[in-house]
């Protein structure tokens, strides 16, 4: 995510040839997709290689015209993430880009000082990691284990920060932009007290980011070892889920055979009946921590715009938080009942 975010200086129609000599060149996009993935992107995402840069320029022009102070990166590779996530629909890609920045600016507890070293305790706990092998569809598997979190050590927002940075790292790959990802969430040992930290306010924020504020395709969410309390957790989450996403949730309970129908044992660790050895979190942790300088450079370009308007916001501040707190009080009896 590098590049100049000043639309007035980067529009190709601005300035004479002599003026443009002094403008920094944008990194030239070079496609890294294999022929098979180029075909897949054409069929599933409406991406036509011969029109790719034209489409990127169209999105760039829309940003400069409609959101000149957005403070976003305008490099080809960065904008392509949003076009691919919305199947090259310009309007939807633009809204996703705006939402991406809005989400970041509306939740400072998560996005302030966001860098791998700041969430090192979460990484070391094993709360979130990425399995070393891709699934048969070429997708990374993000493994989340809430039982590894001790609430007295740090707030739930630290876990969300770790997940967000994990997704930011994954989406840098063009293969992931096309193939999407799969989530494996192990709810073994999740207690009522731990579940109570994930109320409607947090749920709405997280779901808002994953559905409408981040350029990644979540193709499946596999839940394993979920206790009875998960019925209450899912009751909190479901109202915020779009039908398409809700249909991609698979609850396996303790049935590993059911899990293996979605994720083959050959890529799973022994803990989930797989044959790829013990779950090792060190490789992913090292990769993410080694990306510190890249993240610092990328995120430093996100400048708070002066002309933010309320209709751009996915969440509307104190009123929204109060509404979610009221919903949480109504949900607590249901949580206790399920427990």
C-alpha positions in Angstrom: 0.0 0.0 0.0 2.4 2.7 -1.2 1.8 5.7 -3.3 0.7 9.3 -3.3 -2.8 9.9 -1.9 -3.2 13.5 -3.2 -5.8 13.2 -6.0 -5.1 16.7 -7.3 -1.5 15.8 -7.9 -2.0 12.3 -9.3 -4.8 12.8 -11.8 -3.5 12.2 -15.3 -5.4 15.3 -16.6 -3.7 17.7 -14.2 -0.5 19.6 -15.0 1.5 20.1 -18.1 4.1 17.6 -19.3 6.8 19.7 -17.7 4.9 19.7 -14.4 4.4 16.0 -14.4 8.1 15.4 -14.7 8.4 16.3 -11.1 5.6 13.9 -9.9 6.7 10.6 -8.4 6.0 7.6 -10.7 3.5 5.1 -9.5 4.7 1.6 -8.9 3.9 -0.2 -12.2 1.5 -3.1 -11.7 2.7 -6.5 -12.8 0.2 -9.3 -12.7 1.5 -12.3 -10.6 -1.5 -14.5 -11.3 -1.1 -17.9 -13.0 -2.9 -18.6 -16.2 -5.5 -20.7 -14.3 -6.1 -17.9 -11.8 -6.4 -15.3 -14.6 -9.2 -17.6 -16.0 -10.8 -18.0 -12.6 -10.7 -14.2 -12.0 -12.3 -13.7 -15.4 -15.1 -16.2 -14.8 -15.8 -15.4 -11.1 -14.8 -11.8 -10.7 -15.5 -10.4 -14.1 -11.8 -9.4 -14.4 -10.6 -8.9 -17.9 -6.9 -8.6 -18.2 -7.1 -6.4 -21.2 -9.4 -3.9 -19.3 -7.8 -4.2 -15.9 -5.8 -1.0 -15.8 -8.7 0.9 -17.4 -10.9 -0.3 -14.6 -8.4 0.7 -12.0 -8.1 4.2 -13.5 -11.9 4.5 -13.5 -12.0 3.7 -9.8 -9.1 6.1 -9.1 -11.0 8.9 -11.0 -14.1 8.2 -8.9 -12.2 8.5 -5.7 -10.6 11.8 -6.8 -14.0 13.2 -7.9 -16.2 12.0 -5.1 -13.8 11.7 -2.1 -10.8 13.9 -2.9 -9.8 14.0 0.8 -10.1 10.3 1.5 -6.4 10.0 2.1 -6.2 6.6 0.5 -3.5 4.9 -1.5 -4.2 5.1 -5.3 -1.7 2.6 -6.6 -3.0 0.0 -9.1 -2.3 -3.0 -6.9 -4.1 -1.5 -3.9 -7.2 -0.4 -5.8 -7.3 -3.8 -7.5 -8.1 -5.4 -4.2 -11.3 -3.5 -3.9 -12.4 -4.1 -7.5 -11.8 -7.9 -7.1 -13.7 -8.0 -3.9 -16.7 -6.5 -5.6 -16.4 -8.2 -8.9 -15.3 -5.1 -10.8 -18.5 -3.2 -10.0 -17.1 0.4 -9.8 -19.8 1.8 -7.4 -19.6 -1.1 -5.0 -15.8 -1.1 -5.1 -15.8 2.6 -4.3 -18.1 2.1 -1.3 -16.0 -0.7 0.0 -12.9 1.5 -0.2 -14.7 4.3 1.7 -16.0 1.8 4.3 -12.4 0.5 4.7 -11.2 3.9 5.8 -14.4 4.7 7.8 -14.0 1.6 9.8 -10.4 2.4 10.6 -11.3 5.9 11.8 -14.4 5.0 13.8 -12.8 2.4 16.2 -9.6 3.9 17.6 -9.2 1.2 20.2 -8.5 -1.2 17.4 -6.7 0.9 14.8 -4.5 3.3 16.8 -0.9 2.1 16.9 -1.8 -0.9 14.8 1.4 -2.9 14.1 2.5 -6.5 14.6 4.8 -5.7 17.6 1.9 -4.1 19.4 -0.1 -7.4 19.3 2.8 -9.7 20.0 1.2 -11.2 23.2 -1.9 -12.2 21.1 0.3 -13.9 18.5 2.3 -15.7 21.1 -0.9 -17.0 22.8 -1.9 -18.7 19.6 -5.2 -17.0 19.4 -4.9 -16.6 15.7 -2.6 -18.1 13.1 -2.6 -19.3 9.5 -2.1 -22.9 8.6 1.0 -23.5 6.5 -0.8 -25.3 3.7 -3.5 -24.1 1.2 -6.7 -26.0 0.8 -7.6 -27.6 -2.6 -9.1 -24.4 -3.8 -5.9 -22.5 -3.2 -7.2 -20.7 -0.1 -5.4 -19.9 3.2 -7.0 -21.3 6.3 -7.1 -18.8 9.2 -7.3 -20.6 12.5 -8.8 -18.8 15.5 -8.8 -20.3 19.0 -10.7 -18.2 21.6 -9.7 -20.5 24.4 -6.1 -19.2 24.1 -7.3 -15.8 25.3 -7.2 -14.8 29.0 -9.4 -11.7 29.4 -7.5 -10.5 32.4 -4.3 -10.2 30.3 -5.7 -7.8 27.6 -9.1 -6.7 26.2 -10.9 -8.4 23.4 -10.0 -5.5 21.0 -6.4 -6.9 21.0 -7.6 -10.1 19.5 -9.5 -8.1 16.8 -6.3 -6.2 16.1 -4.4 -9.4 15.6 -7.1 -10.8 13.2 -7.1 -7.6 11.2 -3.4 -7.5 10.7 -3.5 -11.2 9.7 -6.1 -10.4 7.0 -4.0 -7.3 5.9 -1.0 -9.5 5.4 -3.0 -12.2 3.5 -4.7 -9.8 1.1 -1.4 -8.6 -0.2 -1.3 -11.8 -2.2 -3.1 -11.6 -5.6 -3.9 -15.3 -5.2 -5.8 -14.6 -2.0 -7.6 -11.7 -3.6 -9.0 -14.2 -6.2 -9.4 -17.4 -4.2 -10.5 -15.9 -0.8 -9.9 -17.4 2.6 -11.4 -20.1 4.9 -11.8 -19.6 8.6 -11.5 -22.4 11.2 -12.7 -21.3 14.6 -12.2 -23.7 17.5 -14.5 -22.8 20.4 -13.3 -25.5 22.8 -13.4 -24.3 26.4 -15.2 -21.0 25.7 -17.0 -20.1 28.9 -19.9 -17.9 29.6 -17.7 -15.2 31.2 -15.5 -15.2 28.1 -18.4 -15.1 25.7 -19.9 -12.1 27.5 -17.1 -9.9 26.2 -18.4 -10.4 22.6 -21.6 -8.4 22.9 -23.7 -6.8 20.1 -21.6 -3.7 19.9 -18.4 -5.6 19.3 -20.2 -8.1 17.0 -21.6 -5.3 14.8 -18.3 -3.6 14.5 -16.4 -6.8 13.6 -19.1 -8.1 11.2 -19.3 -4.6 9.6 -15.5 -4.7 8.9 -15.5 -8.3 7.5 -18.6 -7.9 5.3 -18.5 -4.3 4.2 -15.2 -2.8 5.2 -12.4 -5.1 4.1 -11.5 -6.3 0.6 -11.3 -10.0 1.2 -13.6 -12.9 0.2 -14.5 -15.2 3.1 -15.6 -18.4 1.4 -16.3 -20.5 4.5 -16.4 -20.3 8.3 -16.0 -23.7 10.0 -16.8 -23.8 13.7 -15.5 -26.8 15.7 -16.0 -27.8 19.3 -18.6 -25.2 19.9 -20.3 -25.5 23.3 -23.9 -24.9 24.0 -23.1 -21.3 24.7 -22.3 -20.8 21.1 -26.0 -20.7 20.3 -26.2 -17.5 22.3 -23.0 -16.1 20.6 -24.4 -16.9 17.2 -27.7 -15.3 18.1 -25.8 -12.1 18.7 -23.9 -12.4 15.4 -26.6 -13.6 13.0 -28.7 -10.4 12.8 -25.7 -8.6 11.4 -24.9 -11.2 8.8 -25.9 -11.1 5.2 -27.7 -14.2 4.0 -24.8 -15.2 1.7 -22.3 -15.0 4.6 -24.6 -16.7 7.1 -25.0 -19.6 4.7 -21.2 -20.1 4.7 -21.1 -20.9 8.4 -20.7 -24.6 9.1 -21.1 -25.9 12.7 -19.3 -29.2 13.2 -19.5 -29.7 16.9 -17.0 -32.4 17.9 -17.4 -34.3 14.6 -14.0 -34.2 12.9 -15.4 -36.2 10.0 -17.8 -33.4 9.3 -14.9 -30.9 9.4 -12.9 -33.0 7.0 -15.6 -32.8 4.4 -14.9 -29.0 4.2 -11.1 -29.0 5.0 -9.1 -32.1 4.0 -7.1 -33.8 6.8 -3.9 -33.5 4.7 -3.7 -29.8 5.4 -4.9 -29.9 9.0 -2.8 -30.3 12.1 -3.1 -33.3 14.4 -5.2 -31.4 16.8 -8.0 -31.5 14.2 -7.5 -35.0 13.0 -5.1 -34.0 10.3 -1.8 -35.4 9.0 0.3 -32.3 8.8 1.9 -32.5 12.2 1.4 -30.5 15.3 -0.1 -27.0 15.0 2.9 -24.6 14.7 2.2 -20.9 15.2 5.8 -19.8 15.0 6.1 -19.5 11.2 3.2 -17.2 10.8 4.2 -15.1 13.9 7.6 -14.6 12.4 6.3 -13.7 9.0 3.9 -11.1 10.5 6.4 -9.6 12.9 8.9 -9.3 10.0 6.4 -7.1 8.2 6.5 -4.4 10.8 8.1 -1.8 8.6 5.8 -2.5 5.7 2.8 -2.0 7.9 4.2 1.2 9.4 4.8 2.6 5.9 1.4 1.5 4.6 -0.7 2.8 7.5 1.1 6.1 7.8 -0.6 7.1 4.6 -4.1 7.0 6.1 -4.9 10.6 6.8 -8.1 11.6 8.6 -10.2 13.5 6.0 -11.6 17.0 6.8 -14.9 16.5 5.1 -16.2 13.2 6.6 -19.9 13.1 6.5 -22.3 11.0 8.7 -23.7 9.0 5.8 -20.3 7.5 5.2 -20.1 6.0 8.7 -20.9 2.3 9.2 -21.3 3.0 12.9 -22.6 6.3 14.3 -20.9 6.7 17.6 -22.5 7.0 21.0 -26.1 6.4 19.9 -25.1 3.2 18.2 -23.1 2.1 21.2 -26.0 2.7 23.5 -28.3 0.7 21.3 -25.9 -2.2 21.2 -25.5 -2.0 25.0 -29.2 -2.2 25.4 -29.2 -5.2 23.0 -26.5 -6.9 25.1 -28.6 -6.6 28.3 -31.4 -8.3 26.4 -29.1 -11.0 25.2 -27.6 -11.9 28.6 -30.6 -14.0 29.7 -30.3 -16.0 26.5 -26.6 -16.6 27.0 -27.3 -17.9 30.5 -30.1 -20.1 29.2 -27.8 -21.6 26.5 -25.1 -22.1 29.1 
